[in-house]
Amino acid sequence: MAKKPVAFKAALSFPNRAIAHFYSRIEQQRQVLQHIREALPEALAKHARYCVINDKKLLIYTDSAAWASQLRFYSQAILAAVAPITREPVTLMQVKILTEQKSPYEKPIRRANVPAKDKIEIIRNLGLNVPDNQLKQALLKLSATLQRLSDDAG
């Protein structure tokens, strides 16, 4: 049985200078990170996660404020290690802390801040004594909802 011709070419099969540029930047950042890790003590080198060179600034990403503080002490050694492999001289180093990524599928658990039963009773009594009918209905609905939430939680 003869094979069917492929209707579409994969996007990466076309010559694309933009993708080649990004791959070269990624490779450069990998080499810079390797030189940075070689200039640091072994225990500290593991916590230098990523790096990016932007203009004359070197950004190093780490996982906590404690390690960021330690990395700042080695700024001169790091800048000296990076100097031979960069096109432009890097004069400034900045350390950033990586934050934990939140999944878009995880919904935070939100809990109602339900006041005490005596406060709910005050709201209900105010609702009964208010002359404005619309405000009266709103306060009575609020007190009923708070009472229900209070009963569910307790």
N, C-alpha and C positions, 0 to 999 in steps of 0.2 A: 504494500500500500504506500502510495506516494505521500510525502509530508506536505502539509499545507504551508504556503509561504506566510511568514510572519507579517501581520498587518502593520504593526507599529514597532519602531525602534526604541530601545530604552533611552531615556533622556541623557544618561551618562555616556552613551556611545557616540554622541556628536561632539566634535571639537568645541570646547568651551573655555575661553580664557578666564572667565570669572571663577569657575570652579577650580581651575588650575591655580589661580591666585590665592584662593582660600586654602587650598591644600598646602601651598608653599608657606602661608602665614601660620598654619597649624604646625607644620614641621619646624618652622623657626621658633615658635613658642615652646615646642617640645624640647628643642636643643637648649634654649635659654633656661628652661626649668631644670634640665639635667645639670647644667653648669652651676645653677644656684644650689641645687642639692649637694653637689660635690664640695661647694665652699662652706657648707654648714655642718655642724656636728650631726652624727647619725640619728640621734633621738629627735632632733629638731627638723632634719631633712624630710622625715616622713610626714610632717605636718604642713609642709609647703605644697599645697595641692595643685594650684594652677598659677600661671603668670601671663601677663599681657603687657606688651610695650605699646604705648600710645604717645606719639610725639617724643618728648624727652622724659616721659614718666614710666616707671616700671611699677605695675600693679601686681602684688602677690596676694593670692587668696589662701586663707588658712581656716581651720575649723573652730577656733575659739579665741577669746580675747587674751587668754594666758599665752598662747603660742604666738599671737600677733605681737604681743609685748616682747617676747624673746626674739622674734625675727627682726624687730626694729633695732635691737642691739647689734645686729650683724649687718646693718645697712651698708656700711663702707665696704665690707668684705664682699657682699653680694654685688654691689655696683662695680667693684673691681673685677669680679668674676665674669660679669656680663659684658663689660666693655670690649673685649676682643671679638665678640661674635655679633655685635650689633652694627648696623649701617650708620646710624646716627648716635652720637654720644648720649647716654642716659645719665641725667644729672639728679633725678629725684626718684625716690622709692616710696611707695605707699602700700600699706598692708590693709587688706579688707578681710572681713570675717564672713564666711559663708553661713547663710541661714538655712535652716531646715526647709526643704521644699514641701509644700502642702499639696496633697492630691486634690484635683478639682472634683473628684468623686466623693471625697470625705466631707460630709456636712458636719460643721461643729454642733455640738449638743448645746442647745440654748435652753436655759431654764428661766422660768418667770420669777421675778423677784416679788414674791407675794408678801404683802404686809401682814402684821399680826391681826388676829381676830378683832381686837378692840378698835384698831384703825379702820378696818372694814366696816364695823358698826357705825363709826363716826361718819364715814362717807355715806352710808345708807341713810342715817338720820339727817344729814345735810341735804341729801336728795329729796327727802320727804318734805322738808321745810322751805325749799327754794321756790319763789313765786314764778320764775321763768319755766314754762312747761318743757321746752327743749332741753335745757340744762338739767331739769329734774329727771327726765327720761335717761339722759346720758349718765348721770350719777347713779341712778338705780341699776342700770345695766352694768356699769362698772363694778358696783358693789356685789351684784349677783355673780358676775364672772370671777371676781376675786374670792368670793365665798366658795364657789365651786372648785377653784384651783387650790384653795386652802384645804378643803375637805379631801381632795385627791392626794395631796402631798402628805397629809397627816393621817 
